Amino acid sequence: MERVILAGADGAPAVSYVEDERYGLPCADRVEVIGPGAVDAIMAKLPGWAVVGPVDLGEALVARGARVRRHAHEMTCELRTAPPAEAGAPDGFRFTPCDRPAEEVFAAWRAAYPPDHPDHRNVDDAAALRDILTPLLEGKVIGEILPCSLLAVDRDDAVAGGVLVTAFRGRPWVAEVFRHPARTPSGLGARMLAAARDEAAAGGWERLGLAVSDGNPARRVYERLGFTLVGSSMTVVIPS
């Protein structure tokens, strides 16, 4: 993708970014600081934008009034050398392809992110289904859903959890790992991700990536499954 150059007050290049959309806002994604005056340039020229870049830049923007939307850590698993892990469905559940409508997936997905969760979506149920989950499952957000994705269903054939893997920037990307906390046993998330990881490897992929929000205890699970930290970023919204 072509990078956009944003100049500072003196006309010299200050930052570069890829233009995108995030949270229904115009987004300066993958921001790189390339000269002095980056914070001033962003604050003056990108009001109302989401900005995704290095953590130190995000913190400097927050000090000037920007609002944090996400502090995330990117992790990658080298599939050929990933440690073995229990990947089968526990008693009372089975893994199925991710081929069900968003309405059937929604209850488990929504319950996985309560208000105190780092990844809680602070919108009503109708908006969450319409604007977040449905476009994701239709491949309209970060790429098409790949065959290594899966759902966990219970004895009543109701969706209780899942792993959604998308084709993101030419590689498989774990967009969601979720389980209904009241209807599933502890450890189901790790088993689902291990199974999806192994399916990705069987499909010929070499690496599997994901991003985990700062403070999310699931990071320890990802590390046990062979995911290692490759970088961190912060997404902020510039005040209008």
N, C-alpha and C positions, 0 to 999 in steps of 0.2 A: 504494500500500500504506500502511496505517496505521502510523505510527511509534510506538514504545514509548518512554516517558520513564523514565529511570533517575535516581533522586534520590541526592544525596550524603548524608553523615552528618548534615548540618543540615536535611535534608528538602527542600532547594531542588533544582530540576532541574539535573542535571549533564551528562547526555548523552542523545541520542535515537538510535534505531536501528530498522532493519527486521528483524524476526525471520525467520530462515531456517535452513538447514542447510548445513554445509560439512564435508567430510572425515568424515562420519558423526557430526558433533558439532552441538549447537545453535549457531547463529551469530547474532551481532549484526552485521548487515551495514549498510553505508553509515552508519557512526557519525558523528555530529556532536557536537562539544563545545559545550554551551550554557550552562555555568556552571562555577564552581570545584569542585574535588574530583573531576574526571572519572576520573583514574587510580585513586584510592582506591575510588570507587564500583564501577568495573569489577572491580578485584581482589577486592573483598569480595562482590559480588553475582552475578558471572558465572564462578565457578570451573568449569573444564572446558569453557568455551565457546571457540569461534573468534570473533575480533573483527576486523572489517575497517573500517579508517578511515584518517585522515591519517597520513602517515609520522611526523610528530613525536609523535603519540599512540602509535603503535606502538613507537617507540623508547623512550618513557617507560615503557611497559608491559614491554618487554624488560628495562629496567633494574631492574624490580621482580620479575623471574623468569619472565615470559612467554617463549614459544618462537616464533621466526619461522617461519611456513609459506611465506609468499610476499611479496616486495616487487615490486610490479608497476607498470607505466606504461601508462595507457590512451591509445590513439591512435585518430584518426579520419581517414578519407579522404573528401574531398568528390569524389564520383564524376564530377560533370560537368566538373571542372577537373583531374582526375588526369592526371599526365604519361603519355605513351604508353610502352608497355613490350612487350617480346617475350612473347607469351602462348601461342604454339603449343607442342605437345609436341615434345621433341627426338627425333632419330632413334632408332628402336627402342622408342618408347613412344607411347601414345595416351591421351587423356583420355576418361573415361567418366562417366556419372552416378554419384552415390554411392548405389547401390542394392544393395550386396552385404552379406552377413551379417558380423557383427563378427569371426567366426572367420577370414574371408578377409582382412580388413583388419589383423588384430592383429599379424602378424609385422613388417610395415613400420612400423606405428605404434609398436610396442614398441622396435624397433631405433633409432628416431629419437631416443630419450631415454635414452642410456646413463647409468651412475651418475654421471659427471662433468658431466652436463647440468643447467642450472638447473631444468628442469622434470621431472627424473627422478621417477617414482613409486616410492617405496621400499616396494613390496609384491611378492609373488610373482606369477608369470605368471597363475595361475588367478584370483587376486583382481583383478589389473589388467583382465583380460578381463571378468570377471563384474561387478565393482563400478564400473569406470570407463568402459571403451570401450563395452560393450553398452548401458548406460543412456544414454550420450551419443548413440549412433546411433539409439536408440529415441525420442529426444526427451524423455527424462525428467529431464534435468539442467538445461539452460539453453535449452530451447525446441526446437521441431521442426527437423529438418534441412531447409534450404531448397534449392530446385532449382539455385541457383548453386554448390552444393557439387560437388566432383568428385573422382575418383580417377585416378591415373596407373597404367596397367598396362603390363607389358612384352610382349615377343613371345610369351611363354608364357601370356599372359593372367593373370599373377599381379600382385596389387596391390603397387606399389612406392612409392607415396606418395599424398598426398591433401590436400585442403583441406575442412574441415568448417565450414560456415556455418550458424548457427542463428538462429531468431527470438528475440531476447533483448531484453526490455523494449521491444517494438514496433519494433525495427530489426534489420537483419542484423548478425551478430556472428561474427567468425572465431574459432571455438572451438579449432581445431587446424590447423596447417600442418606436415606431416611427410613425410619421405622416408627410405627405407632407405639409410643411408650407404654400404653396401657394394655395393648393386645399382643405384645411380642416379648420374648425373653431377652435378657441382656446378652450381648454377643452376636445377635443376629446381624447387626450392621457390619461387623468384621467378616462374618461368613459370606454375606452378600458381596462385599467388596473383593474378598479373596476369589470368589467364583467369577466375578466380572473380570478381575485381573487375569485369571487363568484363561478365560475365554478370549480376551484380547490377545494374549500371547499365542493361543492356538490359531487365531486369525491372522497371524503374521506380523503383528505390531511389535515394535521393539521397546517402546516407552509408553507409559501412561501418566498423564499429568492431572493435577487438581490444585485447587486453592482452598485453604482453610482459614477461617477468620481468627484473628488474634483472640486468645482466651477460650477457644473451642477445645474442650478436652478430647475431642475425636482425633486431634493431632497425634496423640500417643498411639492410637490404634493404627493410624496410617504409617507411623514409623515402624511399628511391629511388622507391618506387611511389606516393608521394603521401600517406602517413600522417604526421600531425603529432601531437605530444604535447598532450594536453588535461588530464592530471592524473595523479597518482601515489597509490598506497595501499599499506598494509602489512597483511597478515593475520597475526595472532599467535594462539596458543592459551594461554589463561589456566590456570595450574596448578590442579589440583583441591585 
